[in-house]
């Protein structure tokens, strides 16, 4: 018997909340993925050296990581609606700072603020969509598909703005982000979401979920997946160019194809997520990631690499949202759980690209890229432990 869509089972109030979360996550994808394309334009505008420019990216990632702590605690004191409105406003302040000043310290603070809002938005949207959809894998996969749409559109928005307005085009793009963030805050203000009662505040902040073996298994999947994702998406173009496998132009095209396939994969998981078990999805996706990544590194044939990229993106696509869904009950019961997951994943996303770079400097780019295989294998081990935990009901 085919299950009904998660959306058809929701009331009108929850549908509004879901639509708001989807819109906000498009905006989050837009401004989060704009950081890289904006960086050279900002550096040229303000005459920044590479050390400062690198510090801006690190500040954004640090803000994203810090949000994992703040976004779990603050709603217990301000309420969920007030907390997300407050935290979302940090990105507005951040982009205003970036537009108005070239002072390195203030720029670092501005990028920190954008990361803080990004992480808070991810925490809130994942938690609320998980809650209103009753932990539906389809709903969470669609949420992350929406993020991918924003990520895909982001470079094109910046290109369009610079084509129209020249050197100040990036400031217009940042102004558009501010406008969209303002709309997001207005949408949040109209949400009717349940707040934590006093009993929840007193008991659920106890971190009891940290005693759950299954939570740590899912955290392991999350950590090693984000290790692999951040290193692959960050280094793949440079790997192709430094290895003289293909032209810069085709390497950039493949990078775009990877994100397009990730989007297609997440949409596919949206349709099958409620019909296939979460453990089966995770197992297929993680093994597929290993197979296609090994294929990618094993050849210099451009056609084979293109096929591997498509398979890799499709395999990676649903791992993040399906992992979140697999601990949906824990996230729903413990407001700190999503924040801890994001912190653990954020650490992986920060350290693996650095490890890849260090190995590349010492042993060559192929060695650096090969290190990612270790993260993928450890992810598969965690997925298998997750399956075993499900089977034993412990």
N, C-alpha and C positions, 0 to 999 in steps of 0.2 A: 504493500500500500504506500503510495507516495505521500510524504508529509506535506502539510500546508506551509507556505512561505511564512517566515518569521514575521513579516510585515503585516500579513493579513490577520494575524492573531492579536495585533496591538490595538489599544484604544487611541482615540484622536490626540489626547494629550501626549502619550508616548511617541506617537508618530511625529508630532511637532518637535519633540526633544531630539528624535533621531535625525530629522531633516536639518535641525540647527547644528548638530554634531558633524554631519556630513559637510555642510557649508564651511564650518570653521576648520575642518581638516583639509579642505581644498586650500583655504587661505594659509594654513600652517605649512602645507607642502610647497606653496608658492614662495613664501618668504624664507623658509628653511633652505630650500635648494637654490635660492638666489645668492646665498652667501659666497659661494665659489665664483660664479660669474661676475658678481659685483666687486670682488676683491681687487682685481687688477685696475678697474676703473677708479676705485677709491684710492688705491695706492698712487696712481698717476695724478689724481686731483690734488692730493695732500703731500706728495713727495715722500712717501713712506718707504723705508728700506724693507728687505725681505724678513728681517727678524721681527719687526713690528707687524708686518703683514701676517706672518705665521702666528704671532701672538693673538691677532684678532680671531683667527679660526679656533685657536685653543680656547680663547675666552668664550666663544659661542658654545663649544662642546662642554666647557666647564659649567656654564649656565644651565645647559641641558641636563647635566649630571646633578647639579645642586637642586634642580627642580624635583628630582626624585624624592629628596628628603622633605622639601617644603610642601609640595603638592599633596602629600599624604597627611601631614599634620595640620596645616592651616585650616582646611575645611572643618575640622573638629572644633575650632574656636570661632571662626567667622561664619561658618555655614558654607555649603558647597557653592551656592550661587555667588555670594559675595567674594569668596576666595578666588574663583576662576576669573571673575571680572577684574579683580585687583591684579592677579598675576598676568592676565592677558594685556593689561595696560602697560606692562613693562616693555613689551615690544614696540609700542607706540613711542614711548620715551626713548627707547634705543634707536629707532630709525630717525627720530627728530634729532638726536645727538649726532648721528652719523651724517646727516644732511648739513647741520649747522656748524660743525667744528672739525678741524683737522688735528686737534690736540691728541697725541697718542694715548694718554691716560684716559681721557674722556671717550675716545673711540673704543678702547678695550672695554670700558664700562658699558658702552652702547651695545657692543657685540655680546657681552655677558648677559645683558637684559634680553636681547632677542633669543638667546639660548634658553634663558629662564622661562620665557613665555612658551617657547616651543615644547620644552619638556613638560610644563604644566598642562598645556593643551593636550598632549599625547596621553598623559595620565588621566585627565578628566574625560576625554572622549572615549578612550578604551574602557574605562570603568563604567561610564554611564550607558554606552551602547551595549556592553556586556549585560548590564543590569536590566535595561528595558526590553532587550531581545531575549531574555532568559538564557544567556550564554550561548547564543546561536553562532556557530562557526561562519555561517553565511553572512550574518550581519557584520561580524568583525572583519571578514575578508573584504566585504564591500567597503567598509570604512577605510581600510588600507589601500584599496583600489582608488578611492577618492583622493587619498594623499598622493598616490602615484600620478594621478591626473594633474594635480597642482604642481608636482615636481617636474612633469614633462612640459607644462606650459610656462614655467618660470623663465628659462633662458630666452624663449621667444618673446615674452613680455619685455625683457630688458633690451633685446635686440631691436624691437619695434620702437621703444622709447628713445634709444640712442640714434636710430635712423631718423626719427622725427625731430629730435631736439639737440642732437650732437653731443657735446661734452657734458651738458647738464642733464642728459637723458636718464642717467642712472638715478639722479635726484628725483625725477618725475616718477620713476619706477618705485622708489622708496616711498614717495608720497601716495602712490596707489596702494601700497601695502598698509600704510597708516589708515587710509580710508576704509579698506576692507577689514582691518582690525577693529575700527570703530563700529562698523556694521555688526561684526561678530559680538562685540560687547553688548550692543542693543538687543541682539537675538538672545544672548544669555540672560539678559535682564527680564525677558518675558517668559523664561522657562519656569515651569512649576515642577520642581523636583523635590523628592523627599529629603529632608535634612536628618542628620543623625540625632537621635534622642539622647537624653542624659545617660541612660543605661548603656547605650552603644559607646558613648564617649568614655565611660568609665571602664568598660570591659574590653572593647575591641582594640584599644590602643596598646594592649598588653603584649603584642607580638607573638601571640600563641601560634600563629601560622608558621613561625620559624621552626617549630617543633615537628612540623609535618614533613615526612620524608618525600612525599610526592611534590610538594612545593619546591624543594631543593633540586629535584630531578628536572622539573620544568625550568627552574632558574638556570640550570646547567645548559639546557637546550638553548635558552634565550642568550646566554653569555657567548657560547661558541658560535651560534648562528650570527650574532652581530659582529663577532670577531671576523668571521668569514665575509659577511656582506660589506662591512666598511672597508676592508682591505681590498676585496675584489673590485668594488665600484670605484675606489680611490686610485688603484694602481693599474687597472687593466689597460688603459690607453697608453700609459708610459711603458708598460711591458711590451706591448705590440710594437711601439716605435723604437725603443732601445734595442729590441731583439732583431730589428730590421725585417720584421715579418710582413709589414704592410705600410702604406703611406699614412701620414698623419690624418688626412681627410677620411680615409676608410676606417681608421681606428676610432675617430670621433663618431662616425656613423654607427659603428658596432656598439659604442657606449649608449647611444640613443636607442638602438634596437634592444639592448639589454633591458632598459627601463620600460620600453613598450611591451616586451614580452612579460616582464614582471606584472604589469598592469593587466594584460590578458590572462595571465595565470591566476591573479587574484579574483578577477571576474569569474573565471571558471570555478574556482573554489567557492565563490558565492553561490553558484547554482548547485554544486554537488555537496557543499559542506554539511547540510542537514540530512543528506542521504547516505553518506559514507562516514564510518566511525572516525573520530579524531585521531586515534592511535594508528589507524591504517593510513590516513592522510599524511601524518607526520612521517611514518616509516617510508612511504613511497617518495615523498618530497626529499627527505634527507639522503636516501640512497641515490635518487636521481641527481641530486646536487653533486655527490661524490663522483658518479660516473661521468657526467658531462664536464666537470672541472678537470678531471684527469685527462679526458679526451682533449680538452682545450690546450693543456700544457704539453701533451705528447706529440703535437704536430705543428708544422709551420705552413701547412696547406690552408690557404685563406678560405676555401669553400668549407672544409672540415671545421675550421675554427668558427665560421659563421653558424653552422649547424649546432656546434657545441654551445655557443653563446645563447642561441634560441632555447636549447634544452636546459641550460643552466638557469636562465631567467625564469622559465616556466616551473622548474623544480623548486627554486628558492622562494617563489612568489608567496606561497601560503604558509610558510613555516612560522613567521612572526605571529600573525593573527590566530592561527590554529593553536599555537602554544599558549597564547593568552586565554583562548577559549577553553583549553584543557584544564586550566585552574580557575575557571569562571566562578565556581561556588566559593572558593577561598577569597577571590578578589571581592566578591559581593559581600561576604561576611566581615572581612577585615580591610578597612580603608587604607591601611599602610601597605598592604600586599602589592598593589600595582606599583606604588612608588619604589619599593624595594626591588621589584623585578626590573624597573627602568634603570635604577642605579647600577644593578649588576650588569645589565646589558650595555649600559653606557660605558662602563669600565672596559668591557670587551671591545667596544667600538673605538675607544681612544687608544688602547695599547697595541692592538694587532697591526694597524698601519705603520706604527713606529717600529715594531719588531721586523715587519716586512722590509722597511727601508734600511734598517741597520744590517740585516742579512744581505740585502742587495748591495750595499756599499762594500761589504767584506768579501762576499762570495759570488756576486753577480745577481742580476735581476731574476733569473730563473730560480735560483735558490730562495730568494725572498718570496716569490710567488708560490713555491713548493711548500713553504712553511704553513700556508693556509690549509693545505691538505690535512695537517695535524688537527687543526681546529674542526674541520669537517668530520674527521673520524671520531673525535671526542663528542661531537654533537650526535652522531649516529649511536654511539654507546649510550648516551643519555636518553635518546629516543627509545632504544631497546629496553632500557631500565624502566621507562615510562610505560611501555607495553606490558612488561612483566608485572609492574605494580597494579595496572588495571586488571590483569588476569587473576592476580592473587587477592584483589579487593582489599589491599592494605594501604 
